[in-house]
Amino acid sequence: MATGWWASLWSWSRPLPQHPAAEAQRDPDRVPDDGPLPAAAPALDETAPHHAAHAEAAPPPPRDPVPVHPSGPSGRPGSHPDPERSEPLRPPATTTGAPPVAQLDNVIADLLAIEGATGAAIVDIDSGMALASGGSPGFDLNVAAAGNSNVVRAKLRTISDLELKDEIEDVLITLQGQYHLINVLTGEGNAGLFIYLVLNRVGANLALARHKLRAVAGHVTV
């Protein structure tokens, strides 16, 4: 009886056998009693690169270089003109001379330079308005321009009614103290206009005045 009781105490106080793997995990320095030693893991080659995957990857394609414009006279990039755009996109507008108003003013000055001239105007036949005028004939040139346009239109209607294949060169109106000369323009660029010239009858030479009037009329353009 005693022998059995002591035997049971002896079995309880004796430690149970442990599995070799558990023993090895609990005490890594202990060599197991039986069985071969586990194979050691292969050692890493310290000379090999740490990022082999990145070393084996193909390098990215080269990028196109960003063009850099040369510096111009100011020293800033891009201030130098582009040779392909150095020419203007379109040529600048060209002028053919003085503006029409200035040309008409020059004509008036030439008409007033005629000996005995006291007033001159360039008149539109249809509207009776003076495009340019100058001088001091002693009356309103704008009123005279409108009235003489009626004279020109009436004479043109008469020529048309008579079926005459002709044109008016000039109309002469003689007053006691003045000559009124009307020269109808029919050239290219001045058709539909007439020149109205007032002359002092005492100091003017009518023949010379008509000759100079025709010469000036040939240079009128609008």
WOJO-V726912 format. One record per residue. N is the residue number from 1. SS is DSSP state (H for helix, E for strand, L for the rest). OMEGA is omega in whole degrees, -180 to 180 (none if undefined). Layout:
n:N ss:SS omega:OMEGA
n:N ss:SS omega:OMEGA
This chain:
n:1 ss:L omega:178
n:2 ss:H omega:180
n:3 ss:H omega:179
n:4 ss:H omega:-179
n:5 ss:H omega:176
n:6 ss:H omega:178
n:7 ss:H omega:180
n:8 ss:H omega:177
n:9 ss:H omega:-180
n:10 ss:H omega:180
n:11 ss:H omega:180
n:12 ss:H omega:-178
n:13 ss:H omega:180
n:14 ss:L omega:179
n:15 ss:L omega:179
n:16 ss:L omega:177
n:17 ss:L omega:180
n:18 ss:L omega:178
n:19 ss:L omega:-178
n:20 ss:H omega:-178
n:21 ss:H omega:178
n:22 ss:H omega:177
n:23 ss:H omega:-179
n:24 ss:H omega:179
n:25 ss:H omega:-179
n:26 ss:H omega:-180
n:27 ss:L omega:-176
n:28 ss:L omega:-179
n:29 ss:L omega:-177
n:30 ss:L omega:177
n:31 ss:L omega:180
n:32 ss:L omega:-178
n:33 ss:L omega:-178
n:34 ss:L omega:178
n:35 ss:L omega:-179
n:36 ss:L omega:176
n:37 ss:L omega:178
n:38 ss:L omega:-179
n:39 ss:L omega:-180
n:40 ss:L omega:179
n:41 ss:L omega:-180
n:42 ss:L omega:180
n:43 ss:L omega:179
n:44 ss:L omega:178
n:45 ss:L omega:-177
n:46 ss:L omega:-180
n:47 ss:L omega:-179
n:48 ss:L omega:180
n:49 ss:L omega:-178
n:50 ss:L omega:-178
n:51 ss:L omega:-179
n:52 ss:H omega:-179
n:53 ss:H omega:179
n:54 ss:H omega:179
n:55 ss:H omega:-178
n:56 ss:H omega:-178
n:57 ss:L omega:-179
n:58 ss:L omega:179
n:59 ss:L omega:179
n:60 ss:L omega:180
n:61 ss:L omega:-179
n:62 ss:L omega:179
n:63 ss:L omega:179
n:64 ss:L omega:179
n:65 ss:L omega:179
n:66 ss:L omega:-179
n:67 ss:L omega:180
n:68 ss:L omega:180
n:69 ss:L omega:180
n:70 ss:L omega:180
n:71 ss:E omega:180
n:72 ss:L omega:-179
n:73 ss:L omega:-179
n:74 ss:L omega:180
n:75 ss:L omega:-179
n:76 ss:L omega:180
n:77 ss:E omega:176
n:78 ss:L omega:-179
n:79 ss:L omega:178
n:80 ss:L omega:-178
n:81 ss:L omega:177
n:82 ss:L omega:-178
n:83 ss:H omega:-180
n:84 ss:H omega:-179
n:85 ss:H omega:-179
n:86 ss:L omega:178
n:87 ss:L omega:178
n:88 ss:L omega:-180
n:89 ss:L omega:177
n:90 ss:L omega:-178
n:91 ss:L omega:179
n:92 ss:L omega:180
n:93 ss:L omega:180
n:94 ss:L omega:178
n:95 ss:L omega:-179
n:96 ss:L omega:-180
n:97 ss:L omega:-179
n:98 ss:L omega:176
n:99 ss:L omega:-179
n:100 ss:H omega:-179
n:101 ss:H omega:179
n:102 ss:H omega:178
n:103 ss:H omega:179
n:104 ss:H omega:177
n:105 ss:H omega:177
n:106 ss:H omega:178
n:107 ss:H omega:178
n:108 ss:H omega:179
n:109 ss:H omega:178
n:110 ss:H omega:180
n:111 ss:H omega:180
n:112 ss:H omega:177
n:113 ss:L omega:177
n:114 ss:L omega:-177
n:115 ss:L omega:178
n:116 ss:L omega:-179
n:117 ss:E omega:178
n:118 ss:E omega:179
n:119 ss:E omega:-180
n:120 ss:E omega:179
n:121 ss:E omega:173
n:122 ss:E omega:-167
n:123 ss:E omega:173
n:124 ss:E omega:-174
n:125 ss:L omega:-174
n:126 ss:L omega:-176
n:127 ss:L omega:-177
n:128 ss:L omega:-179
n:129 ss:L omega:179
n:130 ss:E omega:177
n:131 ss:E omega:177
n:132 ss:E omega:-179
n:133 ss:E omega:179
n:134 ss:E omega:180
n:135 ss:E omega:-180
n:136 ss:L omega:-179
n:137 ss:L omega:-179
n:138 ss:L omega:177
n:139 ss:L omega:-177
n:140 ss:L omega:-179
n:141 ss:H omega:179
n:142 ss:H omega:177
n:143 ss:H omega:179
n:144 ss:H omega:178
n:145 ss:H omega:180
n:146 ss:H omega:-180
n:147 ss:H omega:-179
n:148 ss:H omega:174
n:149 ss:H omega:175
n:150 ss:H omega:178
n:151 ss:H omega:-178
n:152 ss:H omega:-180
n:153 ss:H omega:179
n:154 ss:H omega:179
n:155 ss:H omega:178
n:156 ss:H omega:177
n:157 ss:H omega:179
n:158 ss:H omega:178
n:159 ss:H omega:179
n:160 ss:H omega:179
n:161 ss:H omega:179
n:162 ss:L omega:-180
n:163 ss:L omega:177
n:164 ss:L omega:177
n:165 ss:L omega:-175
n:166 ss:L omega:-179
n:167 ss:L omega:177
n:168 ss:L omega:175
n:169 ss:L omega:175
n:170 ss:E omega:178
n:171 ss:E omega:-179
n:172 ss:E omega:176
n:173 ss:E omega:-176
n:174 ss:E omega:175
n:175 ss:L omega:-178
n:176 ss:L omega:-177
n:177 ss:L omega:-174
n:178 ss:E omega:167
n:179 ss:E omega:174
n:180 ss:E omega:-179
n:181 ss:E omega:178
n:182 ss:E omega:179
n:183 ss:E omega:-178
n:184 ss:E omega:-178
n:185 ss:E omega:-180
n:186 ss:L omega:-178
n:187 ss:L omega:179
n:188 ss:L omega:-180
n:189 ss:L omega:178
n:190 ss:L omega:179
n:191 ss:L omega:-178
n:192 ss:L omega:179
n:193 ss:E omega:171
n:194 ss:E omega:178
n:195 ss:E omega:179
n:196 ss:E omega:-176
n:197 ss:E omega:179
n:198 ss:E omega:-179
n:199 ss:E omega:172
n:200 ss:E omega:-173
n:201 ss:L omega:-178
n:202 ss:L omega:-173
n:203 ss:L omega:-175
n:204 ss:L omega:171
n:205 ss:L omega:-171
n:206 ss:H omega:-178
n:207 ss:H omega:-180
n:208 ss:H omega:180
n:209 ss:H omega:179
n:210 ss:H omega:179
n:211 ss:H omega:180
n:212 ss:H omega:179
n:213 ss:H omega:178
n:214 ss:H omega:179
n:215 ss:H omega:179
n:216 ss:H omega:-178
n:217 ss:H omega:-180
n:218 ss:L omega:-178
n:219 ss:L omega:-179
n:220 ss:L omega:175
n:221 ss:L omega:180
n:222 ss:L omega:none
